[in-house]
Amino acid sequence: MSNATNNKHRRQRLALKRENRRSPSEKYPLERSPVFELGGPRELATLMQLSIEQIRAIAANPEYHFFDEEPKREGKAARHIQDPRGDTQTLHYRFAKFLNRIERPAFLHSATRGRSHISNAAVHRGTYPVVCADIEKFYENTTRAHVKGFLFRELHWPMDLAALMADALTVNGHLPTGSAVSPILSYFTHRRMFAEIEAMCIATGCTLTLFVDDITVSGARASMSLLRQIKQILLGRGLRAKANKDKSAPTGSAVVITGAVRQGDRLRIRNEHRKGIVELLARYEAGEGAVEEQLVSKIAAARCVDSAGAVPLERRFTQLRSVARSSASGV
């Protein structure tokens, strides 16, 4: 793919992101959403600011860039990415904008302004037992039929309109892994299933959180037995938890939850994260100035998780950067 094409794609994406950020932050019930009970293609086209012909063309022949994303850690497989382009990208961003304005439950920490993987972990601070599961290939296993069912049964669209939009929002029969709409649409498509899981957790006195495909439950009665019941509910929707990825932490023990270590009432930086920063600091001290941007990013991420724990790392980086800049200026 040419640099000119990539630059055009990036400019379009930035413009769509700005457009979405300008939308009001007020949330409303699903039944008050402009996308609830659409009567036909003309109403959809008006909301998406596209012509009916454009939407039909997207549904018939969506535009994607396919590539493999290299794993961030050894032993992980490359991720197959389907990145929407052109009008397909525009449609996905604009539909996501409307979904993002619909109210969502407190247990959802992804695709929600003001919440993150850190807020997700923070909910479970304390000494209660914790159990965790990851949904296997959540986007790839959220199918066109799932999406069509949500549009038809939950948004009350006519079946033909739901089928048209399901074609436009999916690729090869599933949610695209690189689309702006997938994080929020994956939740709404399965929202009744997640509500059932939450009700079961509440009934046992436990707390549920969801971050994309990460399910975490804490409480005095959080157990592998409860996790098995959750996995049965997933199977009922054609989903499954990743094999051998279930996690159970007994009362009082430290546990990694969505990238942060819960240790009692504190969140701490993972050893792997800290080690990565220390290694980058050593390379920076040896004269590899190119790693400075990585250090800034990783230390900022560490500060968000554990501000006190990040202080020594940040102090060392500040010292090294001061030396590097003095050397560069000849002082």
C-alpha positions as a LaTeX table, in Angstrom:
\begin{tabular}{lrrr}
\hline
Residue & $x$ (\AA) & $y$ (\AA) & $z$ (\AA) \\
\hline
Met1 & 0.00 & 0.00 & 0.00 \\
Ser2 & 1.44 & 3.38 & $-1.04$ \\
Asn3 & 2.44 & 6.10 & 1.41 \\
Ala4 & $-0.08$ & 8.46 & $-0.22$ \\
Thr5 & $-2.90$ & 5.97 & 0.44 \\
Asn6 & $-1.80$ & 5.44 & 4.03 \\
Asn7 & $-1.58$ & 9.19 & 4.63 \\
Lys8 & $-5.07$ & 9.70 & 3.22 \\
His9 & $-6.37$ & 6.93 & 5.48 \\
Arg10 & $-4.73$ & 8.49 & 8.55 \\
Arg11 & $-6.15$ & 11.93 & 7.76 \\
Gln12 & $-9.62$ & 10.46 & 7.35 \\
Arg13 & $-9.33$ & 8.56 & 10.63 \\
Leu14 & $-8.18$ & 11.65 & 12.54 \\
Ala15 & $-11.08$ & 13.69 & 11.11 \\
Leu16 & $-13.58$ & 10.99 & 12.14 \\
Lys17 & $-12.08$ & 10.78 & 15.63 \\
Arg18 & $-12.42$ & 14.56 & 16.01 \\
Glu19 & $-16.02$ & 14.33 & 14.81 \\
Asn20 & $-16.79$ & 11.67 & 17.42 \\
Arg21 & $-15.10$ & 13.62 & 20.22 \\
Arg22 & $-17.30$ & 16.63 & 19.47 \\
Ser23 & $-20.45$ & 14.61 & 20.13 \\
Pro24 & $-22.18$ & 15.38 & 23.47 \\
Ser25 & $-21.07$ & 13.27 & 26.44 \\
Glu26 & $-24.63$ & 12.96 & 27.83 \\
Lys27 & $-25.84$ & 9.35 & 27.83 \\
Tyr28 & $-29.43$ & 8.23 & 27.24 \\
Pro29 & $-31.33$ & 4.92 & 27.35 \\
Leu30 & $-31.16$ & 2.72 & 24.26 \\
Glu31 & $-34.83$ & 3.44 & 23.55 \\
Arg32 & $-34.04$ & 7.17 & 23.18 \\
Ser33 & $-31.17$ & 6.67 & 20.76 \\
Pro34 & $-31.59$ & 8.09 & 17.24 \\
Val35 & $-30.70$ & 4.61 & 15.91 \\
Phe36 & $-33.59$ & 2.96 & 17.80 \\
Glu37 & $-36.53$ & 1.82 & 15.63 \\
Leu38 & $-35.20$ & 3.07 & 12.30 \\
Gly39 & $-37.81$ & 2.58 & 9.61 \\
Gly40 & $-35.62$ & 2.00 & 6.57 \\
Pro41 & $-32.44$ & 2.73 & 4.59 \\
Arg42 & $-33.27$ & 6.41 & 4.08 \\
Glu43 & $-33.31$ & 7.14 & 7.83 \\
Leu44 & $-30.07$ & 5.19 & 8.28 \\
Ala45 & $-28.39$ & 7.06 & 5.43 \\
Thr46 & $-29.40$ & 10.42 & 6.93 \\
Leu47 & $-27.91$ & 9.54 & 10.33 \\
Met48 & $-24.71$ & 8.14 & 8.81 \\
Gln49 & $-24.39$ & 11.16 & 6.47 \\
Leu50 & $-23.96$ & 8.79 & 3.53 \\
Ser51 & $-26.20$ & 8.00 & 0.59 \\
Ile52 & $-28.30$ & 4.84 & 0.45 \\
Glu53 & $-26.19$ & 3.77 & $-2.53$ \\
Gln54 & $-22.97$ & 4.20 & $-0.51$ \\
Ile55 & $-24.30$ & 2.06 & 2.34 \\
Arg56 & $-25.43$ & $-0.66$ & $-0.06$ \\
Ala57 & $-22.02$ & $-0.57$ & $-1.75$ \\
Ile58 & $-20.29$ & $-0.93$ & 1.63 \\
Ala59 & $-22.51$ & $-3.90$ & 2.52 \\
Ala60 & $-21.85$ & $-5.58$ & $-0.83$ \\
Asn61 & $-18.12$ & $-4.87$ & $-1.04$ \\
Pro62 & $-16.61$ & $-3.38$ & 2.15 \\
Glu63 & $-13.09$ & $-1.95$ & 1.92 \\
Tyr64 & $-10.45$ & $-3.31$ & 4.31 \\
His65 & $-6.70$ & $-3.42$ & 4.68 \\
Phe66 & $-5.64$ & $-6.86$ & 5.92 \\
Phe67 & $-2.37$ & $-7.33$ & 7.81 \\
Asp68 & $-0.80$ & $-9.21$ & 10.71 \\
Glu69 & 0.14 & $-7.34$ & 13.87 \\
Glu70 & 3.31 & $-8.67$ & 15.43 \\
Pro71 & 2.88 & $-9.92$ & 19.02 \\
Lys72 & 4.10 & $-7.65$ & 21.81 \\
Arg73 & 5.33 & $-10.60$ & 23.85 \\
Glu74 & 7.20 & $-13.78$ & 22.98 \\
Gly75 & 5.06 & $-16.88$ & 22.65 \\
Lys76 & 2.04 & $-14.92$ & 21.45 \\
Ala77 & 0.63 & $-15.43$ & 17.96 \\
Ala78 & 0.37 & $-12.57$ & 15.47 \\
Arg79 & $-3.07$ & $-10.91$ & 15.38 \\
His80 & $-4.91$ & $-10.86$ & 12.07 \\
Ile81 & $-6.15$ & $-7.29$ & 11.61 \\
Gln82 & $-8.97$ & $-6.15$ & 9.34 \\
Asp83 & $-8.71$ & $-2.35$ & 9.16 \\
Pro84 & $-11.68$ & $-0.63$ & 7.47 \\
Arg85 & $-10.91$ & 2.01 & 4.85 \\
Gly86 & $-12.79$ & 4.67 & 2.88 \\
Asp87 & $-16.57$ & 4.77 & 3.25 \\
Thr88 & $-16.48$ & 1.57 & 5.31 \\
Gln89 & $-14.38$ & 3.33 & 7.95 \\
Thr90 & $-16.67$ & 6.37 & 7.86 \\
Leu91 & $-19.77$ & 4.24 & 8.43 \\
His92 & $-18.15$ & 2.36 & 11.32 \\
Tyr93 & $-17.04$ & 5.54 & 13.11 \\
Arg94 & $-20.43$ & 7.19 & 12.71 \\
Phe95 & $-22.38$ & 4.17 & 13.93 \\
Ala96 & $-19.97$ & 3.88 & 16.88 \\
Lys97 & $-20.71$ & 7.53 & 17.72 \\
Phe98 & $-24.39$ & 6.72 & 18.26 \\
Leu99 & $-23.68$ & 3.55 & 20.24 \\
Asn100 & $-21.24$ & 5.46 & 22.45 \\
Arg101 & $-24.04$ & 7.79 & 23.57 \\
Ile102 & $-26.20$ & 4.95 & 24.86 \\
Glu103 & $-26.16$ & 4.26 & 28.61 \\
Arg104 & $-24.15$ & 1.24 & 29.67 \\
Pro105 & $-23.75$ & $-0.59$ & 32.98 \\
Ala106 & $-21.17$ & 0.21 & 35.64 \\
Phe107 & $-19.46$ & $-3.15$ & 35.11 \\
Leu108 & $-18.30$ & $-2.20$ & 31.58 \\
His109 & $-14.90$ & $-0.50$ & 31.59 \\
Ser110 & $-13.97$ & $-0.67$ & 27.90 \\
Ala111 & $-15.22$ & 1.64 & 25.15 \\
Thr112 & $-16.46$ & 4.04 & 27.84 \\
Arg113 & $-15.19$ & 7.56 & 28.42 \\
Gly114 & $-13.60$ & 7.96 & 31.85 \\
Arg115 & $-13.07$ & 4.22 & 32.32 \\
Ser116 & $-10.07$ & 2.07 & 31.40 \\
His117 & $-8.18$ & $-1.13$ & 32.15 \\
Ile118 & $-6.97$ & 0.63 & 35.31 \\
Ser119 & $-10.46$ & 1.51 & 36.57 \\
Asn120 & $-11.41$ & $-2.08$ & 35.75 \\
Ala121 & $-8.67$ & $-3.42$ & 38.05 \\
Ala122 & $-9.35$ & $-0.81$ & 40.74 \\
Val123 & $-12.90$ & $-2.10$ & 41.28 \\
His124 & $-11.41$ & $-5.32$ & 42.68 \\
Arg125 & $-9.03$ & $-3.75$ & 45.23 \\
Gly126 & $-9.16$ & $-5.50$ & 48.58 \\
Thr127 & $-8.47$ & $-9.01$ & 49.82 \\
Tyr128 & $-11.41$ & $-10.94$ & 48.37 \\
Pro129 & $-10.81$ & $-13.93$ & 46.09 \\
Val130 & $-10.73$ & $-13.17$ & 42.35 \\
Val131 & $-11.50$ & $-15.32$ & 39.30 \\
Cys132 & $-10.84$ & $-14.25$ & 35.71 \\
Ala133 & $-11.50$ & $-15.54$ & 32.20 \\
Asp134 & $-10.76$ & $-14.25$ & 28.69 \\
Ile135 & $-13.25$ & $-14.71$ & 25.87 \\
Glu136 & $-11.47$ & $-16.42$ & 23.00 \\
Lys137 & $-11.23$ & $-14.33$ & 19.81 \\
Phe138 & $-14.15$ & $-12.20$ & 20.92 \\
Tyr139 & $-14.43$ & $-10.13$ & 17.74 \\
Glu140 & $-13.89$ & $-13.08$ & 15.39 \\
Asn141 & $-16.53$ & $-15.10$ & 17.26 \\
Thr142 & $-19.06$ & $-12.26$ & 17.31 \\
Thr143 & $-20.75$ & $-13.14$ & 14.05 \\
Arg144 & $-22.82$ & $-11.40$ & 11.44 \\
Ala145 & $-25.83$ & $-13.30$ & 12.85 \\
His146 & $-25.12$ & $-11.88$ & 16.32 \\
Val147 & $-24.94$ & $-8.33$ & 14.92 \\
Lys148 & $-28.08$ & $-8.76$ & 12.84 \\
Gly149 & $-29.89$ & $-10.12$ & 15.89 \\
Phe150 & $-28.93$ & $-7.06$ & 17.94 \\
Leu151 & $-30.10$ & $-4.65$ & 15.24 \\
Phe152 & $-33.36$ & $-6.54$ & 14.73 \\
Arg153 & $-34.29$ & $-7.56$ & 18.30 \\
Glu154 & $-32.67$ & $-4.82$ & 20.40 \\
Leu155 & $-32.83$ & $-1.78$ & 18.11 \\
His156 & $-36.10$ & $-2.94$ & 16.51 \\
Trp157 & $-34.96$ & $-2.46$ & 12.92 \\
Pro158 & $-36.75$ & $-4.13$ & 10.01 \\
Met159 & $-35.09$ & $-7.45$ & 9.17 \\
Asp160 & $-33.90$ & $-6.33$ & 5.73 \\
Leu161 & $-32.29$ & $-3.18$ & 7.17 \\
Ala162 & $-30.66$ & $-5.20$ & 9.97 \\
Ala163 & $-29.25$ & $-7.62$ & 7.40 \\
Leu164 & $-27.91$ & $-4.77$ & 5.25 \\
Met165 & $-26.16$ & $-3.08$ & 8.18 \\
Ala166 & $-24.84$ & $-6.37$ & 9.55 \\
Asp167 & $-23.12$ & $-6.91$ & 6.19 \\
Ala168 & $-21.67$ & $-3.39$ & 6.36 \\
Leu169 & $-20.37$ & $-3.81$ & 9.93 \\
Thr170 & $-18.75$ & $-7.25$ & 9.56 \\
Val171 & $-16.03$ & $-8.85$ & 7.45 \\
Asn172 & $-15.87$ & $-12.52$ & 6.53 \\
Gly173 & $-18.89$ & $-13.06$ & 8.78 \\
His174 & $-17.54$ & $-11.48$ & 12.00 \\
Leu175 & $-16.66$ & $-8.17$ & 13.64 \\
Pro176 & $-13.46$ & $-6.67$ & 12.20 \\
Thr177 & $-10.53$ & $-6.68$ & 14.61 \\
Gly178 & $-9.30$ & $-3.22$ & 13.57 \\
Ser179 & $-12.56$ & $-1.26$ & 13.48 \\
Ala180 & $-13.56$ & 1.63 & 15.74 \\
Val181 & $-17.05$ & 0.15 & 16.06 \\
Ser182 & $-16.01$ & $-3.31$ & 17.30 \\
Pro183 & $-15.22$ & $-2.48$ & 20.98 \\
Ile184 & $-18.65$ & $-0.96$ & 21.68 \\
Leu185 & $-20.65$ & $-3.10$ & 19.25 \\
Ser186 & $-19.21$ & $-6.32$ & 20.72 \\
Tyr187 & $-20.66$ & $-5.32$ & 24.09 \\
Phe188 & $-24.07$ & $-4.25$ & 22.82 \\
Thr189 & $-24.39$ & $-7.32$ & 20.60 \\
His190 & $-24.06$ & $-9.54$ & 23.70 \\
Arg191 & $-25.48$ & $-7.14$ & 26.30 \\
Arg192 & $-28.25$ & $-9.49$ & 27.45 \\
Met193 & $-25.70$ & $-12.26$ & 27.99 \\
Phe194 & $-23.50$ & $-9.95$ & 30.07 \\
Ala195 & $-26.55$ & $-8.79$ & 32.04 \\
Glu196 & $-27.31$ & $-12.45$ & 32.83 \\
Ile197 & $-23.73$ & $-12.96$ & 34.03 \\
Glu198 & $-23.92$ & $-9.82$ & 36.18 \\
Ala199 & $-27.21$ & $-10.94$ & 37.76 \\
Met200 & $-25.66$ & $-14.29$ & 38.66 \\
Cys201 & $-22.64$ & $-12.55$ & 40.23 \\
Ile202 & $-24.84$ & $-10.18$ & 42.24 \\
Ala203 & $-26.91$ & $-13.14$ & 43.47 \\
Thr204 & $-23.74$ & $-14.68$ & 44.90 \\
Gly205 & $-22.57$ & $-11.40$ & 46.45 \\
Cys206 & $-19.79$ & $-10.90$ & 43.91 \\
Thr207 & $-18.69$ & $-7.99$ & 41.71 \\
Leu208 & $-18.31$ & $-8.32$ & 37.94 \\
Thr209 & $-16.28$ & $-6.18$ & 35.56 \\
Leu210 & $-15.77$ & $-6.48$ & 31.82 \\
Phe211 & $-12.95$ & $-4.98$ & 29.78 \\
Val212 & $-13.43$ & $-5.95$ & 26.10 \\
Asp213 & $-12.93$ & $-9.73$ & 26.40 \\
Asp214 & $-11.62$ & $-9.88$ & 30.00 \\
Ile215 & $-14.16$ & $-11.04$ & 32.60 \\
Thr216 & $-13.18$ & $-10.48$ & 36.26 \\
Val217 & $-15.22$ & $-11.44$ & 39.33 \\
Ser218 & $-14.32$ & $-10.75$ & 42.96 \\
Gly219 & $-16.06$ & $-11.40$ & 46.25 \\
Ala220 & $-16.17$ & $-13.79$ & 49.18 \\
Arg221 & $-17.86$ & $-16.43$ & 46.99 \\
Ala222 & $-15.86$ & $-15.87$ & 43.81 \\
Ser223 & $-14.80$ & $-19.38$ & 42.82 \\
Met224 & $-13.93$ & $-21.65$ & 39.90 \\
Ser225 & $-17.42$ & $-23.11$ & 40.27 \\
Leu226 & $-18.91$ & $-19.67$ & 39.60 \\
Leu227 & $-16.51$ & $-19.21$ & 36.68 \\
Arg228 & $-17.67$ & $-22.53$ & 35.17 \\
Gln229 & $-21.26$ & $-21.27$ & 35.29 \\
Ile230 & $-20.18$ & $-18.09$ & 33.50 \\
Lys231 & $-18.44$ & $-20.16$ & 30.83 \\
Gln232 & $-21.64$ & $-22.15$ & 30.28 \\
Ile233 & $-23.49$ & $-18.89$ & 29.61 \\
Leu234 & $-20.79$ & $-17.94$ & 27.09 \\
Leu235 & $-21.21$ & $-21.27$ & 25.32 \\
Gly236 & $-24.92$ & $-20.58$ & 24.98 \\
Arg237 & $-24.00$ & $-17.60$ & 22.76 \\
Gly238 & $-21.45$ & $-19.51$ & 20.70 \\
Leu239 & $-18.54$ & $-18.02$ & 22.65 \\
Arg240 & $-15.94$ & $-19.73$ & 24.79 \\
Ala241 & $-13.23$ & $-18.81$ & 27.26 \\
Lys242 & $-9.60$ & $-19.23$ & 26.23 \\
Ala243 & $-8.33$ & $-22.69$ & 27.08 \\
Asn244 & $-5.99$ & $-22.83$ & 30.10 \\
Lys245 & $-6.34$ & $-19.07$ & 30.69 \\
Asp246 & $-8.68$ & $-19.21$ & 33.69 \\
Lys247 & $-7.24$ & $-17.47$ & 36.73 \\
Ser248 & $-8.08$ & $-17.90$ & 40.40 \\
Ala249 & $-6.55$ & $-15.93$ & 43.28 \\
Pro250 & $-7.42$ & $-16.88$ & 46.87 \\
Thr251 & $-8.17$ & $-14.44$ & 49.67 \\
Gly252 & $-5.40$ & $-11.90$ & 50.23 \\
Ser253 & $-3.18$ & $-12.90$ & 47.31 \\
Ala254 & $-1.83$ & $-10.59$ & 44.61 \\
Val255 & $-3.36$ & $-11.02$ & 41.15 \\
Val256 & $-2.87$ & $-9.39$ & 37.74 \\
Ile257 & $-6.11$ & $-7.83$ & 36.47 \\
Thr258 & $-6.10$ & $-6.19$ & 33.03 \\
Gly259 & $-2.43$ & $-5.29$ & 33.22 \\
Ala260 & $-2.26$ & $-4.08$ & 36.84 \\
Val261 & $-1.36$ & $-6.01$ & 40.00 \\
Arg262 & $-4.04$ & $-5.91$ & 42.68 \\
Gln263 & $-2.25$ & $-6.20$ & 46.00 \\
Gly264 & $-4.67$ & $-5.56$ & 48.82 \\
Asp265 & $-6.03$ & $-2.04$ & 48.54 \\
Arg266 & $-3.31$ & $-0.94$ & 46.11 \\
Leu267 & $-2.65$ & $-1.32$ & 42.42 \\
Arg268 & 0.98 & $-1.98$ & 41.56 \\
Ile269 & 3.04 & $-2.07$ & 38.37 \\
Arg270 & 3.57 & $-5.54$ & 36.92 \\
Asn271 & 7.12 & $-6.90$ & 37.26 \\
Glu272 & 7.19 & $-7.33$ & 33.49 \\
His273 & 6.30 & $-3.65$ & 32.98 \\
Arg274 & 8.92 & $-2.51$ & 35.50 \\
Lys275 & 11.57 & $-4.78$ & 33.96 \\
Gly276 & 10.82 & $-3.37$ & 30.49 \\
Ile277 & 11.34 & 0.20 & 31.75 \\
Val278 & 14.59 & $-0.73$ & 33.53 \\
Glu279 & 15.92 & $-2.33$ & 30.33 \\
Leu280 & 15.00 & 0.76 & 28.29 \\
Leu281 & 16.70 & 3.00 & 30.88 \\
Ala282 & 19.89 & 0.95 & 30.49 \\
Arg283 & 19.75 & 1.33 & 26.71 \\
Tyr284 & 19.08 & 5.06 & 27.05 \\
Glu285 & 22.05 & 5.43 & 29.39 \\
Ala286 & 24.19 & 3.59 & 26.83 \\
Gly287 & 23.36 & 6.25 & 24.26 \\
Glu288 & 20.27 & 4.90 & 22.48 \\
Gly289 & 18.35 & 8.16 & 22.29 \\
Ala290 & 15.75 & 6.56 & 20.03 \\
Val291 & 14.14 & 4.79 & 23.02 \\
Glu292 & 13.25 & 8.10 & 24.74 \\
Glu293 & 9.72 & 8.17 & 23.34 \\
Gln294 & 9.11 & 4.58 & 24.50 \\
Leu295 & 10.32 & 5.49 & 27.97 \\
Val296 & 8.01 & 8.50 & 28.18 \\
Ser297 & 5.05 & 6.32 & 27.19 \\
Lys298 & 5.87 & 3.39 & 29.49 \\
Ile299 & 6.60 & 5.57 & 32.52 \\
Ala300 & 3.36 & 7.51 & 31.98 \\
Ala301 & 1.46 & 4.19 & 31.86 \\
Ala302 & 3.21 & 3.05 & 35.06 \\
Arg303 & 2.31 & 6.34 & 36.78 \\
Cys304 & $-1.37$ & 5.81 & 35.96 \\
Val305 & $-1.32$ & 2.41 & 37.67 \\
Asp306 & 0.92 & 3.18 & 40.66 \\
Ser307 & 2.12 & 6.77 & 41.00 \\
Ala308 & 4.29 & 6.01 & 44.04 \\
Gly309 & 5.86 & 2.95 & 42.42 \\
Ala310 & 6.69 & 4.92 & 39.28 \\
Val311 & 8.59 & 7.68 & 41.15 \\
Pro312 & 12.05 & 5.98 & 41.22 \\
Leu313 & 11.78 & 5.08 & 37.53 \\
Glu314 & 10.70 & 8.59 & 36.60 \\
Arg315 & 13.47 & 10.14 & 38.72 \\
Arg316 & 16.12 & 7.99 & 37.03 \\
Phe317 & 14.80 & 8.86 & 33.58 \\
Thr318 & 14.84 & 12.58 & 34.40 \\
Gln319 & 18.47 & 12.32 & 35.52 \\
Leu320 & 19.53 & 10.45 & 32.38 \\
Arg321 & 17.67 & 12.83 & 30.09 \\
Ser322 & 19.30 & 15.83 & 31.75 \\
Val323 & 22.74 & 14.29 & 31.19 \\
Ala324 & 21.92 & 13.41 & 27.57 \\
Arg325 & 20.74 & 16.94 & 26.78 \\
Ser326 & 23.74 & 18.51 & 28.48 \\
Ser327 & 26.05 & 16.31 & 26.40 \\
Ala328 & 24.18 & 17.17 & 23.21 \\
Ser329 & 24.52 & 20.90 & 23.88 \\
Gly330 & 28.21 & 20.56 & 24.71 \\
Val331 & 27.82 & 21.77 & 28.29 \\
\hline
\end{tabular}
